[in-house]
Amino acid sequence: MVLGIESSCDETGAGIVSGGRLLAHVVASSMDEHARFGGVVPEIAARAHLQSFTPAIKEALAQAGLGLRGIDAVAVTTGPGLSGALQVGLAGAKALAYAAGVPLYGVHHLAGHVAADTLEHGPLPDPCMVLIVSGGHTSLLLVRDLVRDPILHLGDTVDDAAGECFDKVARVFGLPYPGGPAIDRAARDGNPCAVAFPRPLLGSKDDPYAFSFSGLKTAAARWAEQHRRRGEDLPLADGAASLQEAVADVLTRKALAACRRYDVRTLVVVGGVAANSRVRSLAEERCAAAGIELRVPPLTLCTDNGAMIAAVGDLLVRAGADPAQLNVSIDPSAPLEYAALHPEPTVRRSGSATKAAK
């Protein structure tokens, strides 16, 4: 029985997984508190985690019909994410692991997104291509054994991630935060071919699997400004549909090209933007045409949650991985190299930070 805890941004997540089965899934979001600022405010997020942590853990244990003594391991996100938010989750996870006398595992947040799919579709094929698309990350990965093998980055975003592009353009369009769902709703009645938005880096030969959405964001902002400068009503539905189409087109073209290049027959699409209706539908169309299996988690497992962290912890336990020490720290900017993330704490000596001995 592995308890997973996620607190990297504005969701306090708690989940319990055993043998690949999801037994509990609780998410407390502070999104409404950030909406008036148009984005996540780190201090507000950290304080919200403090308030939500204990109720979320209690509810997860109740859903699974367990007491704390029924937990065999605790897994927690140790990076990347907002520093204050990560600290809250890690401090709580340490306390629970110590009180229950069970091992603690530090987990990379993005590996959690990958593992979320296993809760719906079972073990990941070896190999598989994984497209992670979220507010802060857009990455194309070649994954073999998620918890034993290094994760090969084929491409990452060089500037704005896809979800960040949606959030920023939504603000320009006068839509509420979070921008991704707002863009998706506005696009339902729009023409995806109405505006010829650019497809950034689609023809790049030097770095064929890299992503860039900053230019697309700027093009959408200029399009909106031109209409307003002329005193015209913004054709919101067409703009949203065209923006969404451009993002989905770039994501799926690059992912399918990587599948062909590396002879991989399964594409897994995860992360918050995997909930976008056009990204999902275009991926389905193109994978079906190419004879590639598409796996996308259910909507409730696409956004940040504790169940995905528990899923990684469950895999680590079953693989016999070494747990972290209770002095494990956080790494807010951790690169995704392995699913387990056990950063060593740092101490100040003579004015400089040095790694503490284990």
C-alpha positions, 0 to 999 in steps of 0.5 A: 500500500503506497501513499502518494503525495503531490504538492508541486503547484496549486493542487494538494493531491493524495492517492493510494496505489497497491499492485498497480490498482488505484485505491484512493484519489483525492485532490484539493485545488487552490486554483480559484484563489489564483484566478484573480491574479491570472496565474499561480501565486507561489505563497498562496499555493504554499499556504493552501497546501498547509490547509489542505494537506491533513484533510486530503490524507485523511480522505484518501485513507478513508477511501481506501479503508485504511489507517496510517498503519496500513500504509507500507510506503510513502512517495512524494514529489520532490521536484520540479515545482514551486519551492514553498509548495514542494517543501510543504508536501515533503515535510508532511510526507516525512512526518507520515513516513516516520510516524508509520515507520515506513520507507519514503520515496522521492519522485520526479513530478513528470515521471508521475504524469507518465505513471498515471497512464498505468493506473488506467491501461496497465504496465507501459510497453517497453519501449514507448513514446511519451508526450508530456504536455502541461502548463510548464512542460512540453517534452517528448521522451523515449521510455523503456522501464520507467523506474529502472532505466534512464529516460531519454529526452528526444525534445523539450520546449525551448521557451513557453510550454503548450499549457503556458501558451494557452494560459497567456493567450487566454488572458489576451483573449479576455478568457478566465484562468486557467486558460487551457479549459477556457480556450477549449470551451471557446473553440467548440463553435469555432473554425480551426482553419479561420486563422493561419497561426504559425506551426513553430519549429515544425520543419526544424532539421537541427532539433526535430523534436524540440518545441516552441510556443512563444512565437505562436503566443505572440502571433495570437496576441497580435491577431487580437490586437489588430481586431481591437485596434480596428474597433472590431469584435474579436471572433473569439471562437475562431481564434480559440479553435485556430490556436488549439489546432496549431498546438495540437498539430505541432504536438501530434506531428512531432510525436508521430515522427518520433514514433516512426523514427524510433520504431515505437508502436505506442504513444502515451500522451500525459499532462494537463494539456492531454485533457484538451479535446482537440489534442486528444482527437487529433492524436487519435486520428493520426495514431489510427492512420499510422497504426500506432496505439494511443494511450491517454489517461482519463481526464481526472488523472491528466492534471496534477494528482497524488495518485500518479505519485503513488503509482511511481512509488508502487513501481519503485517498491516492486522494483526493489529500489532504495528509498530516500533518507529522511533528510531528503531535500527538494529540487525545484528545477530537477531535470527528468533523468530517472523516476526516483528523485532523492536530492541531497540536502545542502548546508551553508559553509563559509558562505557557500552551499555544499552537499551534505554527506549522506 
